[in-house]
Amino acid sequence: MPAPAPQPMPPIDTPPLEQPPQPAWAPEPPQGDPPPGPAESPVQDPPPHF
């Protein structure tokens, strides 16, 4: 009988676990991951042009 009680707990943790990964992807790009890539390209272009 006590087994069915803990069962509902796991399913509740599954939905929240999936939610964090989605929002984490959005904040990661703005953090500075994508900026360093594209920023390095344009930064290297100006030096050679000068």
Gaussian input, Z-matrix of N, CA and C with variables (Angstrom, degrees):
# hf/3-21g

backbone

0 1
 N
 C     1     B1
 C     2     B2     1     A1
 N     3     B3     2     A2     1     D1
 C     4     B4     3     A3     2     D2
 C     5     B5     4     A4     3     D3
 N     6     B6     5     A5     4     D4
 C     7     B7     6     A6     5     D5
 C     8     B8     7     A7     6     D6
 N     9     B9     8     A8     7     D7
 C    10    B10     9     A9     8     D8
 C    11    B11    10    A10     9     D9
 N    12    B12    11    A11    10    D10
 C    13    B13    12    A12    11    D11
 C    14    B14    13    A13    12    D12
 N    15    B15    14    A14    13    D13
 C    16    B16    15    A15    14    D14
 C    17    B17    16    A16    15    D15
 N    18    B18    17    A17    16    D16
 C    19    B19    18    A18    17    D17
 C    20    B20    19    A19    18    D18
 N    21    B21    20    A20    19    D19
 C    22    B22    21    A21    20    D20
 C    23    B23    22    A22    21    D21
 N    24    B24    23    A23    22    D22
 C    25    B25    24    A24    23    D23
 C    26    B26    25    A25    24    D24
 N    27    B27    26    A26    25    D25
 C    28    B28    27    A27    26    D26
 C    29    B29    28    A28    27    D27
 N    30    B30    29    A29    28    D28
 C    31    B31    30    A30    29    D29
 C    32    B32    31    A31    30    D30
 N    33    B33    32    A32    31    D31
 C    34    B34    33    A33    32    D32
 C    35    B35    34    A34    33    D33
 N    36    B36    35    A35    34    D34
 C    37    B37    36    A36    35    D35
 C    38    B38    37    A37    36    D36
 N    39    B39    38    A38    37    D37
 C    40    B40    39    A39    38    D38
 C    41    B41    40    A40    39    D39
 N    42    B42    41    A41    40    D40
 C    43    B43    42    A42    41    D41
 C    44    B44    43    A43    42    D42
 N    45    B45    44    A44    43    D43
 C    46    B46    45    A45    44    D44
 C    47    B47    46    A46    45    D45
 N    48    B48    47    A47    46    D46
 C    49    B49    48    A48    47    D47
 C    50    B50    49    A49    48    D48
 N    51    B51    50    A50    49    D49
 C    52    B52    51    A51    50    D50
 C    53    B53    52    A52    51    D51
 N    54    B54    53    A53    52    D52
 C    55    B55    54    A54    53    D53
 C    56    B56    55    A55    54    D54
 N    57    B57    56    A56    55    D55
 C    58    B58    57    A57    56    D56
 C    59    B59    58    A58    57    D57
 N    60    B60    59    A59    58    D58
 C    61    B61    60    A60    59    D59
 C    62    B62    61    A61    60    D60
 N    63    B63    62    A62    61    D61
 C    64    B64    63    A63    62    D62
 C    65    B65    64    A64    63    D63
 N    66    B66    65    A65    64    D64
 C    67    B67    66    A66    65    D65
 C    68    B68    67    A67    66    D66
 N    69    B69    68    A68    67    D67
 C    70    B70    69    A69    68    D68
 C    71    B71    70    A70    69    D69
 N    72    B72    71    A71    70    D70
 C    73    B73    72    A72    71    D71
 C    74    B74    73    A73    72    D72
 N    75    B75    74    A74    73    D73
 C    76    B76    75    A75    74    D74
 C    77    B77    76    A76    75    D75
 N    78    B78    77    A77    76    D76
 C    79    B79    78    A78    77    D77
 C    80    B80    79    A79    78    D78
 N    81    B81    80    A80    79    D79
 C    82    B82    81    A81    80    D80
 C    83    B83    82    A82    81    D81
 N    84    B84    83    A83    82    D82
 C    85    B85    84    A84    83    D83
 C    86    B86    85    A85    84    D84
 N    87    B87    86    A86    85    D85
 C    88    B88    87    A87    86    D86
 C    89    B89    88    A88    87    D87
 N    90    B90    89    A89    88    D88
 C    91    B91    90    A90    89    D89
 C    92    B92    91    A91    90    D90
 N    93    B93    92    A92    91    D91
 C    94    B94    93    A93    92    D92
 C    95    B95    94    A94    93    D93
 N    96    B96    95    A95    94    D94
 C    97    B97    96    A96    95    D95
 C    98    B98    97    A97    96    D96
 N    99    B99    98    A98    97    D97
 C   100   B100    99    A99    98    D98
 C   101   B101   100   A100    99    D99
 N   102   B102   101   A101   100   D100
 C   103   B103   102   A102   101   D101
 C   104   B104   103   A103   102   D102
 N   105   B105   104   A104   103   D103
 C   106   B106   105   A105   104   D104
 C   107   B107   106   A106   105   D105
 N   108   B108   107   A107   106   D106
 C   109   B109   108   A108   107   D107
 C   110   B110   109   A109   108   D108
 N   111   B111   110   A110   109   D109
 C   112   B112   111   A111   110   D110
 C   113   B113   112   A112   111   D111
 N   114   B114   113   A113   112   D112
 C   115   B115   114   A114   113   D113
 C   116   B116   115   A115   114   D114
 N   117   B117   116   A116   115   D115
 C   118   B118   117   A117   116   D116
 C   119   B119   118   A118   117   D117
 N   120   B120   119   A119   118   D118
 C   121   B121   120   A120   119   D119
 C   122   B122   121   A121   120   D120
 N   123   B123   122   A122   121   D121
 C   124   B124   123   A123   122   D122
 C   125   B125   124   A124   123   D123
 N   126   B126   125   A125   124   D124
 C   127   B127   126   A126   125   D125
 C   128   B128   127   A127   126   D126
 N   129   B129   128   A128   127   D127
 C   130   B130   129   A129   128   D128
 C   131   B131   130   A130   129   D129
 N   132   B132   131   A131   130   D130
 C   133   B133   132   A132   131   D131
 C   134   B134   133   A133   132   D132
 N   135   B135   134   A134   133   D133
 C   136   B136   135   A135   134   D134
 C   137   B137   136   A136   135   D135
 N   138   B138   137   A137   136   D136
 C   139   B139   138   A138   137   D137
 C   140   B140   139   A139   138   D138
 N   141   B141   140   A140   139   D139
 C   142   B142   141   A141   140   D140
 C   143   B143   142   A142   141   D141
 N   144   B144   143   A143   142   D142
 C   145   B145   144   A144   143   D143
 C   146   B146   145   A145   144   D144
 N   147   B147   146   A146   145   D145
 C   148   B148   147   A147   146   D146
 C   149   B149   148   A148   147   D147

   B1=1.4804
   B2=1.5466
   B3=1.3329
   B4=1.4931
   B5=1.5317
   B6=1.3083
   B7=1.4806
   B8=1.5348
   B9=1.3166
   B10=1.4817
   B11=1.5268
   B12=1.2959
   B13=1.4844
   B14=1.5330
   B15=1.3210
   B16=1.4896
   B17=1.5295
   B18=1.3161
   B19=1.4812
   B20=1.5370
   B21=1.3141
   B22=1.4788
   B23=1.5256
   B24=1.3014
   B25=1.4875
   B26=1.5445
   B27=1.3227
   B28=1.4846
   B29=1.5276
   B30=1.3262
   B31=1.4782
   B32=1.5243
   B33=1.3072
   B34=1.4887
   B35=1.5398
   B36=1.3297
   B37=1.4896
   B38=1.5355
   B39=1.3278
   B40=1.4761
   B41=1.5372
   B42=1.3097
   B43=1.4792
   B44=1.5297
   B45=1.3237
   B46=1.4811
   B47=1.5293
   B48=1.3131
   B49=1.4850
   B50=1.5329
   B51=1.3333
   B52=1.4813
   B53=1.5299
   B54=1.3124
   B55=1.4778
   B56=1.5388
   B57=1.3177
   B58=1.4798
   B59=1.5325
   B60=1.3326
   B61=1.4798
   B62=1.5278
   B63=1.3209
   B64=1.4823
   B65=1.5329
   B66=1.3269
   B67=1.4770
   B68=1.5293
   B69=1.3114
   B70=1.4822
   B71=1.5391
   B72=1.3114
   B73=1.4832
   B74=1.5315
   B75=1.3372
   B76=1.4814
   B77=1.5345
   B78=1.3236
   B79=1.4772
   B80=1.5272
   B81=1.3101
   B82=1.4824
   B83=1.5383
   B84=1.3246
   B85=1.4793
   B86=1.5260
   B87=1.3261
   B88=1.4785
   B89=1.5225
   B90=1.3192
   B91=1.4798
   B92=1.5354
   B93=1.3082
   B94=1.4793
   B95=1.5221
   B96=1.3350
   B97=1.4742
   B98=1.5329
   B99=1.3348
   B100=1.4644
   B101=1.5256
   B102=1.3233
   B103=1.4747
   B104=1.5258
   B105=1.3257
   B106=1.4735
   B107=1.5300
   B108=1.3205
   B109=1.4791
   B110=1.5240
   B111=1.3270
   B112=1.4723
   B113=1.5220
   B114=1.3045
   B115=1.4816
   B116=1.5376
   B117=1.3150
   B118=1.4827
   B119=1.5417
   B120=1.3141
   B121=1.4785
   B122=1.5369
   B123=1.3328
   B124=1.4744
   B125=1.5266
   B126=1.3040
   B127=1.4874
   B128=1.5278
   B129=1.3168
   B130=1.4803
   B131=1.5403
   B132=1.3284
   B133=1.4824
   B134=1.5325
   B135=1.3315
   B136=1.4770
   B137=1.5315
   B138=1.3172
   B139=1.4821
   B140=1.5315
   B141=1.3396
   B142=1.4768
   B143=1.5274
   B144=1.3147
   B145=1.4816
   B146=1.5276
   B147=1.3359
   B148=1.4704
   B149=1.5228
   A1=110.46
   A2=116.93
   A3=119.91
   A4=110.24
   A5=116.84
   A6=119.82
   A7=110.57
   A8=119.03
   A9=122.06
   A10=111.43
   A11=117.93
   A12=120.70
   A13=109.91
   A14=118.41
   A15=121.23
   A16=111.23
   A17=117.56
   A18=120.41
   A19=111.57
   A20=117.63
   A21=121.19
   A22=111.20
   A23=116.89
   A24=119.78
   A25=110.70
   A26=118.65
   A27=121.90
   A28=112.35
   A29=118.42
   A30=121.34
   A31=111.25
   A32=116.63
   A33=119.77
   A34=109.38
   A35=115.33
   A36=118.54
   A37=110.00
   A38=116.45
   A39=119.25
   A40=111.49
   A41=118.64
   A42=121.33
   A43=111.83
   A44=118.05
   A45=121.08
   A46=110.24
   A47=116.59
   A48=119.20
   A49=109.22
   A50=115.44
   A51=118.68
   A52=110.74
   A53=116.34
   A54=119.77
   A55=111.65
   A56=118.41
   A57=121.51
   A58=111.96
   A59=118.59
   A60=120.77
   A61=111.75
   A62=117.05
   A63=119.66
   A64=110.83
   A65=117.46
   A66=121.55
   A67=110.49
   A68=116.67
   A69=119.72
   A70=109.10
   A71=116.85
   A72=119.08
   A73=110.79
   A74=115.35
   A75=119.42
   A76=110.11
   A77=118.14
   A78=121.04
   A79=110.77
   A80=118.08
   A81=119.69
   A82=111.43
   A83=118.15
   A84=120.98
   A85=112.11
   A86=117.99
   A87=121.47
   A88=110.86
   A89=117.04
   A90=120.01
   A91=109.56
   A92=116.45
   A93=118.23
   A94=109.44
   A95=118.12
   A96=119.81
   A97=110.01
   A98=117.61
   A99=121.93
   A100=112.13
   A101=118.79
   A102=121.90
   A103=111.55
   A104=118.90
   A105=121.22
   A106=110.96
   A107=117.56
   A108=121.06
   A109=110.72
   A110=117.73
   A111=122.06
   A112=111.21
   A113=117.30
   A114=120.67
   A115=108.57
   A116=116.47
   A117=118.92
   A118=110.41
   A119=116.09
   A120=120.19
   A121=110.08
   A122=117.55
   A123=121.97
   A124=110.63
   A125=116.62
   A126=119.69
   A127=109.45
   A128=116.42
   A129=119.49
   A130=110.09
   A131=115.86
   A132=119.48
   A133=111.18
   A134=117.66
   A135=121.63
   A136=111.84
   A137=119.08
   A138=120.89
   A139=111.69
   A140=118.42
   A141=121.02
   A142=111.35
   A143=116.75
   A144=120.09
   A145=110.05
   A146=114.83
   A147=118.71
   A148=108.89
   D1=-39.90
   D2=-177.73
   D3=-71.08
   D4=-16.37
   D5=-178.21
   D6=-67.82
   D7=-43.63
   D8=-178.53
   D9=-61.53
   D10=-28.99
   D11=-177.93
   D12=-66.37
   D13=-48.95
   D14=-178.49
   D15=-69.04
   D16=-23.05
   D17=-178.78
   D18=-59.19
   D19=-45.28
   D20=-178.58
   D21=-62.75
   D22=-23.93
   D23=-178.35
   D24=-67.07
   D25=-48.73
   D26=-178.99
   D27=-55.84
   D28=-46.96
   D29=-179.83
   D30=-59.26
   D31=-33.24
   D32=-178.66
   D33=-70.68
   D34=-33.17
   D35=-178.45
   D36=-76.01
   D37=-24.66
   D38=-177.53
   D39=-66.28
   D40=-48.33
   D41=-178.65
   D42=-59.86
   D43=-45.88
   D44=-178.38
   D45=-65.76
   D46=-33.55
   D47=-178.49
   D48=-66.45
   D49=-35.87
   D50=-179.09
   D51=-73.22
   D52=-29.79
   D53=-177.51
   D54=-68.55
   D55=-43.58
   D56=-177.54
   D57=-58.17
   D58=-43.95
   D59=-179.88
   D60=-58.79
   D61=-38.29
   D62=-178.36
   D63=-64.14
   D64=-52.49
   D65=-178.54
   D66=-67.53
   D67=-30.08
   D68=-178.27
   D69=-65.40
   D70=-33.47
   D71=-179.00
   D72=-66.00
   D73=-37.58
   D74=-177.78
   D75=-68.46
   D76=-48.46
   D77=-177.81
   D78=-68.91
   D79=-25.95
   D80=-178.15
   D81=-64.29
   D82=-49.61
   D83=-179.92
   D84=-56.97
   D85=-47.90
   D86=-178.52
   D87=-68.83
   D88=-23.47
   D89=-177.63
   D90=-57.77
   D91=-44.57
   D92=-179.68
   D93=148.83
   D94=11.66
   D95=-179.97
   D96=-74.26
   D97=-55.01
   D98=-179.74
   D99=-71.08
   D100=-35.13
   D101=-179.21
   D102=-58.20
   D103=-42.65
   D104=-178.49
   D105=-60.96
   D106=-38.45
   D107=-179.18
   D108=-64.37
   D109=-62.29
   D110=-178.09
   D111=-66.38
   D112=-30.47
   D113=-177.77
   D114=-69.93
   D115=-36.03
   D116=-178.31
   D117=-67.15
   D118=-36.34
   D119=-178.11
   D120=-62.87
   D121=-53.86
   D122=-178.59
   D123=-65.79
   D124=-31.15
   D125=-178.34
   D126=-69.86
   D127=-36.25
   D128=-178.45
   D129=-74.74
   D130=-27.22
   D131=-178.27
   D132=-66.93
   D133=-46.08
   D134=-177.39
   D135=-60.30
   D136=-44.63
   D137=-178.64
   D138=-56.52
   D139=-50.66
   D140=-179.23
   D141=-63.74
   D142=-34.83
   D143=-179.53
   D144=-65.63
   D145=-39.45
   D146=-178.02
   D147=-63.55

